[in-house]
C-alpha cells in the first residue's frame, strides 16, 4: 500500500497544478468519432505540459526504484529517456500501441506519468459528447483497456479505463476483450463486495466493485490492491486480467 499511496499522492498534487486542457476539436467531430468507433482523443490533440511531464516522469521512476519495481539499470535508462529530446516520440508510440524495442518498464512509467494529463482531457471530452452509445470494450476517449468495473445500484456495468479513468457502460454478459456472449462466467468474491466476469473464450477477466454491497464508490488504487488475491487465483486457473 505504501507504493500505491505515494503514487496517488504525487498524482493528486500534479492534478491540482494542471489547468483545463484546450482541445482543438469540434463537438460535431467528436460525435462523428463516437459513431465511427474511433477514440475521441488523438495524440496530436493533447497538448502536454512537457516540463511538468518530465518532472513527474522522474518522480515515478524514483518511486518505482525505491520500491524495487525497477532495478538500477532500468531506472537509469528511463531517467536518461526522461531527459532526452526523443521522449515525446516515445510516449506517442506508446499511445499508439507501438512498444517494440522499448526499454524495460517503459509502459508502466508512461502510463503512470501520463494518466493525470489524460484524465483531465477525458473529463473535458465527456462533458462535450455523450458516450453511452459507444458499446465497445475499449475506452471511448483513449482506446485503453478496462482495468476495473463498477456495478452501480441502478444495475448494468461501467468499465473503467486505466489510462484516462474514463467510465463507460458495457453489457455485463459480454466479454470486453473478444465480444463473446457465450462462455461467460460471473462470480462474487470477498463477501460480495466484488464480482468477476471471466470469459472462457479468450481467458480474460474483469473485476468490478458492487457499490451497493461495498457501501462506497470505487477507489481504483485501493480496490486494485484489495483484490490482488483474486488476480492470483484467476492467474493460477489460466486467466489474464491484462
N, C-alpha and C positions, 0 to 999 in steps of 0.2 A: 504493500500500500504506500510505502514511502516514495517509491518511484512515481506512481500514478499521482500522488498528491503534489509532488514537486513539479511534474509536468503540467498539471492542471493549474496550479497557482501561477506559473510563468505564462501560460496561455491567457489566463484572465487578465494579468497585468498588461499584456500586449493588446488585448481587445479593448481595454479602456483607452489606449492611446490611438487606436485606429479610427479614422474618420469614416464617413459614409462613402463607399466607392462610387465613382462615376462610371456607369456602364453605357457606352455609346451604342445603343441598340433600341429600336422602336418596339412598342408593345405589339404592333402588328407582326413584326418579325419574330418576336418571342412566341406568339400564339401559333405562327406558322411552323416554328421549330417543334413545338409540342405535337402538333398534328402530324408532322413527318417522323416523329420518333427520334429527333435529334436533341442532344443535350443543349440546355439553354446557354451555358457559359462556355464559349470558346476561349482558348488560352489568350488569343490576341486581344480579347476584350477586357482581360483582367489586368489592370494597371497596378502592379505590385509596388509597394514602397520598399525598394531593394535595400537601402541601409537598415531598415527595421528587419527585413527578411534575413539579412546576413547576421545581424546581431542575434536574432532568435535561433538561427542555424547553429551558431557557436554555442549557445546555451544548451540546445538539445544534445549536441554531440558531447558536451561536458557532462551533462546529466546521465546519458546512457553509458559513458565511460566510467563514471563514478559508481554506477550500479552494476558494472561488469557485463552490460549488454553488448558493448563493443570492446574489442581488445585494443591494445595500444596502437598497433599498426593501422587498423581500420580507422580508428579515431583520428590519427594523424593525417591519413589520406583524405578524410572527409573535411577536416579543418582546412587542408590545402585547397580543396574544391570550393569551400565556402569563401575563400579569398580570391578565387580565380575568376577571370572575366567570362569564362565559359559556364559559370553557374546557371545563368538564366536559360541557356540552351539545354543544359542537363535537366532542369526542372520541367521545361516544356516537353522534353522527350518522355519524362515520367508521366506527365499528364496525358500524353497521347498513348500511353501504354507500351512504350518502347524503352525497355531497360536492359537491352543487350549490351554486355560489356560494362555494366555499371559497377562501381565499387561496392564491396560488401557493406550492407547496412544502409545503402543509399535510399532505398524505398521507404524504410521506416523513418529516416531523418527528414526526407522531403515531406512525407505525409504529416508528420507532427509539426513541422515548421509552417507548412502552407495552410494548415487547417483553419487557423483564425482568420486568415485573409479570405479563404473560400467561404467560410461560414458567414462573414459579413456580406459578401456578394450574394450568397444564397438567400439571406434574409431579404435583401432588396428585390431580387428577382421574383421571389414568391409573393411579394406584395403587388407585383405588376401583372402577373399572369397566373390563371388557375392551373393547377397540375393534377386535379382529380381524375382527368381522363387519360392520364399518362399510360397506365396499365402495363408497364414494363418492369422487369426485375432489377434494373439498374437505376441509379439516381437520375431524375429528370434534369437536375442542374448541372452535374459534373460527370455523369455516367459512371460514378464509383459504385462498387458493390455494397449491398446492405451488410452491416456488421451486427445489427440487433433489430429487434422488432418491438412494437408496443401493441398490446391488446387493450383498446380503450373500453371504458364502461359501456359505451353505446354499441359495442360489437365491431366486427371487422378486424383488420390488422393494418398497422402502419409499419413500413420498413424505414430504417434509419441508416443514412449514408455515413460511413466512417470518414470520408474525406471532407465533406462540407456540412455535415449534420442535418441535411435536409430530411424531412419525413414525408412519405407519400403513401397513399393507400394501395394495397395489393391484396388480391384474393387469397384468403388464408389456406385454401386447399390446393393451391398451385405452387409449384417449385419456382422460386425466382431465377434460379440458375438455368434450368433446362425447359421450363414452362410445362413440365409434365403434370397431369392431374391424376394419373394412376400411380400406384406405388407410394403414396404419401402417408407418412406416419406422424402422429402428433401425440405427445405425452407431457404430463406435468412433472415438475421437479421442485425440490426444496419447498415442500408444504404448499404447492400450488402457486407460489409466487411467480414462477417462471413456467413457460411452455416451450417445447422444442418441436419444430416442424422439420422432419427428416425425409429426404427423398431417396427411395430405393433404386430409382432410375440412374441418377448421377452421383449418388452417395454424398450429397451436400446437405447441410442443415443450417437452420437459422434459429437462434434463441430469441425469446420475446418475454417481456415482463407483462404480467397481468396486473394492470394498475388497480383494479378493484380488489383483488386478493392481497396485493402488496400494500395497498393503502397509501401509495405515493407515486409520483411520476418516475420516469426513467432518469437515472443519473448514470450516464454511459460509463464513465471511468469506474465508478463503484460497482455497477452491475456486471461489467466485464470481469472484474476480479472475483466478485461473489459467485460467478458461475464457472470458474476455472475447472472445478471438479466435473461439471457436465461435459466440458470440452474433452477432458482426459478420458472419460468413459466412452464418449462417441468416437474419439480417435482410435481407441482400442478396438472398436467394432468396425473400423474401416471407413468411417465418415470423415468429411472435412468441412470446416467452417470457414475456410479461407476463400 
